[in-house]
Amino acid sequence: MTRTYDYEGYTLEISAEAEVKTGTNFREAVWTRTGYVAIVRIFRAQTTVAMFSPLRFGEAGGRPFASEADALMGGFSAASKIVDDLFCHDPH
């Protein structure tokens, strides 16, 4: 699932991706979904080139988010903080 938001002159593209792990026994390729990660891309408004490579975010402690909705909201929060901290600060 992907969502796009306009924020302070930037476009934030947030995707939720399932975090999947395989079993340790290669003969029994057991796939288990452990949660979701947020994939964040930040663009200047009206451009097609991202300002950074895609960034991956999980919850605190490196754990994945429990749901797609949590991943999207967590990704938006992280992206808006990046924009605020790097591009919208007063230089004085």
C-alpha positions in Angstrom: 0.0 0.0 0.0 1.4 3.4 -0.9 0.2 6.9 0.1 1.4 10.3 -1.0 1.3 13.4 1.1 2.1 17.1 0.4 4.1 18.6 3.3 5.8 21.9 3.6 6.6 22.1 -0.2 7.7 18.5 -0.4 6.0 15.3 -1.5 6.3 12.4 0.9 5.7 8.9 -0.6 5.1 6.3 2.1 4.7 2.6 1.4 4.0 -0.2 3.7 5.9 -3.5 3.0 5.4 -6.8 4.6 8.4 -7.9 6.6 8.8 -11.6 5.9 11.3 -14.1 7.4 12.1 -17.6 6.2 12.6 -20.7 8.4 16.2 -21.8 9.2 15.8 -25.2 7.5 16.2 -24.7 3.8 14.2 -27.9 3.0 11.2 -26.4 4.8 11.0 -22.9 3.4 8.7 -21.6 6.0 7.6 -18.0 5.4 6.3 -16.1 8.3 5.1 -12.5 8.3 6.6 -10.7 11.2 5.0 -7.3 10.6 5.5 -4.3 8.3 8.1 -1.7 7.5 7.6 1.8 6.1 9.5 2.7 2.9 9.9 6.5 2.7 10.8 8.6 -0.3 11.0 12.4 -0.1 10.7 14.7 -3.2 10.7 18.4 -3.7 7.2 19.3 -4.8 6.7 18.9 -8.6 9.9 16.9 -9.1 10.4 13.2 -10.0 13.8 12.7 -8.4 13.9 11.8 -4.7 16.1 13.8 -2.4 17.4 10.6 -0.7 17.5 6.9 -1.5 14.4 5.2 -0.1 14.5 5.0 3.7 13.2 2.0 5.7 11.6 2.5 9.1 10.3 0.2 11.7 9.2 0.7 15.3 11.6 1.6 18.1 14.2 -1.1 18.8 14.2 -2.3 15.2 10.9 -4.1 15.4 8.5 -4.1 12.5 5.2 -2.3 12.8 2.2 -4.5 13.7 -0.1 -3.3 10.8 0.0 -1.6 7.5 -1.8 1.4 9.0 0.9 1.7 11.7 3.7 1.5 9.1 2.1 4.3 7.0 1.6 6.6 10.0 5.1 5.8 11.4 6.6 6.5 7.9 4.7 9.8 7.6 5.8 10.9 11.1 9.5 10.0 10.2 9.3 11.7 6.8 7.8 14.9 8.2 10.4 15.1 11.0 13.1 14.7 8.4 11.7 17.6 6.3 11.2 19.7 9.5 14.7 19.1 10.8 16.7 19.3 7.5 14.8 21.8 5.3 12.4 23.9 7.4 14.6 25.2 10.1 15.3 28.9 10.7 19.0 29.5 10.1 19.2 32.1 12.9 
